[in-house]
Amino acid sequence: MTPPAVETTTDADRIQALFNRIAPVYDRLNDWLSFGQHRIWKLMTVKWSHASPGDICLDLCCGSGDLAQLLGERVGQTGQVFGVDFSSAQLEIARQRGENHYPPLPIQWIEADALNLPFANNFFDAATMGYGLRNVTDIPRSLQELHRVLKPGATAAILDFHRPSNPTIQAIQQWILQTIVVPVATANGLQEEYAYILPSLEKFPQGPEQIRLAQQAGFAQATHYPISGGIMGVLVVTKRHS
Ligand SMILES: C[S@@+](CC[C@H](N)C(=O)[O-])C[C@H]1O[C@@H](n2cnc3c(N)ncnc32)[C@H](O)[C@@H]1O
C-alpha cells in the first residue's frame, strides 16, 4: 500500500516564501530602515572581495540585485557576474533593475540554492554575499559551497547584521529594530516578515564563531570586520593558493 503523501514545509520553504512576499518593497524598506547606509556597506563589501575588471564573480543570495550590480560595475564589460538566489520574485526585480542600467551590465541571474550551487569547482575570481548567511538554513554547508566554487587564492566578502559587543550600542540596535524597523515594516503590511530580524540575529554566529566556521569550511584566511559600531559586520575569507 502506498503511504499517504505528507506535505512538509521546511525552514528553507518558509524563508523562500518570505523573500518572495517582501520583494516588491524590499529595496525601499532597506533604504528607509538603514537611512541609506546599506549602500555604503555594500560598496565596502565589493571592495573587500577584491573583485577586479575582467573577473568572473558570484553574488550569493543576491535578492533584488543591488550588490550584484555594484559587482557588475566593478568587473566591467570584460567581466561576468552571476547573481544567485532561490526567490524568483526577488530575481524578477533584479532583472528589471538590470534592464534600466546603461550600458547593460554583464550579469546573469540564476535561480538556485546557495547550499547546492550549480557551478563547477574553482570557477569564481571573487564573491560577495549580502544579508544571506544569516538566512541560509545551513551556514557550514553554505560556506563549504562558497569555498568549493572559488578559485584558489580568491576572496569572498560576506556582509550581515552583527551584535555589537558594546552593551550601549547593543541596546540602541535593539531599540532601533523594535521601535523603528518593525513599526515601519508593519505600516507596509510586513510586520511578521521584519519581526524575524531580531531572533535571527540572536541565533547568528558572532565574528569569532564566523571565523571558526569559515576555517572549518576550508578557508585559509578568515577575518571579521565589525562596521558601524559593530551593528554590521563583514566576514572576509580567502581560499588557499594551490
Ligand atoms: C535579506 S535578503 C538579501 C538580499 C540582498 N543580497 C541584499 O543585500 O539586500 C536574503 C536573500 O537570501 C536568499 N536566500 C536565503 N536562503 C537561500 C538559499 N538557500 N539559496 C538561495 N538564496 C537564498 C533570499 O531569497 C533573499 O533574497
The ligand as an SDF file (V2000), in Angstrom:
LIG
                    3D

 27 29  0  0  0  0  0  0  0  0999 V2000
   17.9780   39.6090    3.2880 C   0  0  0  0  0  0  0  0  0  0  0  0
   17.9560   39.1150    1.6070 S   0  0  0  0  0  0  0  0  0  0  0  0
   19.4270   39.8530    0.9670 C   0  0  0  0  0  0  0  0  0  0  0  0
   19.3220   40.2980   -0.4520 C   0  0  0  0  0  0  0  0  0  0  0  0
   20.4920   41.1300   -0.9720 C   0  0  0  0  0  0  0  0  0  0  0  0
   21.7060   40.3530   -1.0470 N   0  0  0  0  0  0  0  0  0  0  0  0
   20.7360   42.3660   -0.1530 C   0  0  0  0  0  0  0  0  0  0  0  0
   21.8560   42.5430    0.3070 O   0  0  0  0  0  0  0  0  0  0  0  0
   19.8210   43.1690    0.0130 O   0  0  0  0  0  0  0  0  0  0  0  0
   18.4110   37.4180    1.7220 C   0  0  0  0  0  0  0  0  0  0  0  0
   18.2500   36.6690    0.4240 C   0  0  0  0  0  0  0  0  0  0  0  0
   18.7740   35.3610    0.5930 O   0  0  0  0  0  0  0  0  0  0  0  0
   18.0020   34.4880   -0.2020 C   0  0  0  0  0  0  0  0  0  0  0  0
   18.2480   33.1210    0.2880 N   0  0  0  0  0  0  0  0  0  0  0  0
   18.0890   32.6310    1.5370 C   0  0  0  0  0  0  0  0  0  0  0  0
   18.4360   31.3270    1.5730 N   0  0  0  0  0  0  0  0  0  0  0  0
   18.8330   30.9940    0.3250 C   0  0  0  0  0  0  0  0  0  0  0  0
   19.3180   29.7940   -0.2740 C   0  0  0  0  0  0  0  0  0  0  0  0
   19.4650   28.6760    0.4280 N   0  0  0  0  0  0  0  0  0  0  0  0
   19.6410   29.8110   -1.5830 N   0  0  0  0  0  0  0  0  0  0  0  0
   19.5000   30.9460   -2.3270 C   0  0  0  0  0  0  0  0  0  0  0  0
   19.0310   32.1100   -1.8240 N   0  0  0  0  0  0  0  0  0  0  0  0
   18.7130   32.1360   -0.5060 C   0  0  0  0  0  0  0  0  0  0  0  0
   16.5750   35.0070   -0.0210 C   0  0  0  0  0  0  0  0  0  0  0  0
   15.7260   34.5710   -1.0580 O   0  0  0  0  0  0  0  0  0  0  0  0
   16.8070   36.5150   -0.0330 C   0  0  0  0  0  0  0  0  0  0  0  0
   16.6460   37.0750   -1.3170 O   0  0  0  0  0  0  0  0  0  0  0  0
  1  2  1  0
  2  3  1  0
  2 10  1  0
  3  4  1  0
  4  5  1  0
  5  6  1  0
  5  7  1  0
  7  8  2  0
  7  9  1  0
 10 11  1  0
 11 12  1  0
 11 26  1  0
 12 13  1  0
 13 14  1  0
 13 24  1  0
 14 15  1  0
 14 23  1  0
 15 16  2  0
 16 17  1  0
 17 18  1  0
 17 23  2  0
 18 19  1  0
 18 20  2  0
 20 21  1  0
 21 22  2  0
 22 23  1  0
 24 25  1  0
 24 26  1  0
 26 27  1  0
M  CHG  2   2   1   9  -1
M  END
$$$$
